[in-house]
Amino acid sequence: MMTKDQIKQLIQAGMPDAVVTVTGDDGQHFEAEVIWLGFTGKSPVAQHRMVYDTLGGRMGTEIHALKLRTHAPKAPCA
């Protein structure tokens, strides 16, 4: 069974400098927001695949469900 902290660590290990927030306390259902410069120019589907890749084979086994919100950081206003 995974914890939200373990999921956060896995994502951050695969996406250096990402800002990651993971919630969920039942050990199977989680929500994550990932903000990462590496998402720039990528479609939402591609962004989600990139996150799933950081989790390896844990999706569907140790992690039953993961709701994702992903995006690149917003440019600062001038």
C-alpha positions as CSV (number, residue, x, y, z in Angstrom):
1,M,0.0,0.0,0.0
2,M,1.4,3.4,-1.0
3,T,1.2,6.6,1.0
4,K,0.8,10.1,-0.4
5,D,4.3,10.9,0.7
6,Q,5.7,8.0,-1.2
7,I,3.8,9.0,-4.3
8,K,5.1,12.6,-4.0
9,Q,8.7,11.3,-3.6
10,L,8.4,9.1,-6.7
11,I,7.0,11.9,-8.9
12,Q,9.6,14.4,-7.6
13,A,12.4,11.8,-8.3
14,G,11.3,11.5,-11.9
15,M,10.5,15.2,-12.4
16,P,13.2,17.3,-10.7
17,D,12.1,20.7,-9.6
18,A,8.4,19.9,-9.9
19,V,6.0,21.3,-7.4
20,V,4.0,18.3,-6.2
21,T,1.0,18.1,-3.9
22,V,-0.6,14.7,-3.2
23,T,-3.7,14.2,-1.1
24,G,-5.6,11.0,-0.1
25,D,-5.7,9.1,3.2
26,D,-7.3,5.7,2.4
27,G,-4.1,4.2,0.9
28,Q,-5.6,3.6,-2.6
29,H,-7.3,6.7,-3.9
30,F,-5.2,9.8,-4.4
31,E,-5.2,13.2,-6.0
32,A,-2.1,15.0,-7.2
33,E,-1.3,18.4,-8.6
34,V,2.0,18.5,-10.5
35,I,3.5,21.8,-11.7
36,W,6.6,21.3,-13.8
37,L,8.5,23.3,-16.4
38,G,9.0,20.1,-18.4
39,F,5.2,20.1,-19.2
40,T,5.6,23.2,-21.4
41,G,4.2,22.6,-24.8
42,K,2.9,19.1,-23.9
43,S,-0.8,18.1,-24.2
44,P,-2.6,17.2,-21.0
45,V,-2.6,13.5,-22.0
46,A,1.2,13.6,-22.6
47,Q,1.6,15.3,-19.2
48,H,-0.4,12.6,-17.4
49,R,1.6,9.9,-19.2
50,M,4.8,11.5,-18.0
51,V,3.6,11.4,-14.4
52,Y,2.4,7.8,-14.7
53,D,5.9,6.9,-16.0
54,T,7.4,8.1,-12.8
55,L,5.2,5.7,-10.9
56,G,6.1,2.7,-12.9
57,G,4.0,-0.4,-12.5
58,R,2.4,0.9,-9.3
59,M,-0.7,2.2,-11.1
60,G,-3.5,-0.3,-10.8
61,T,-1.6,-2.4,-8.3
62,E,-0.4,-0.4,-5.3
63,I,-2.2,2.8,-6.4
64,H,-5.9,2.1,-7.3
65,A,-6.8,5.6,-8.5
66,L,-4.9,8.8,-9.0
67,K,-6.7,11.9,-10.1
68,L,-4.2,14.3,-11.8
69,R,-4.0,18.0,-12.4
70,T,-0.9,18.9,-14.3
71,H,0.4,22.1,-15.9
72,A,3.6,24.1,-16.6
73,P,4.3,27.1,-14.4
74,K,2.6,30.2,-15.5
75,A,4.8,33.0,-16.8
76,P,5.2,35.9,-14.4
77,C,3.3,39.1,-15.4
78,A,5.5,41.9,-16.7
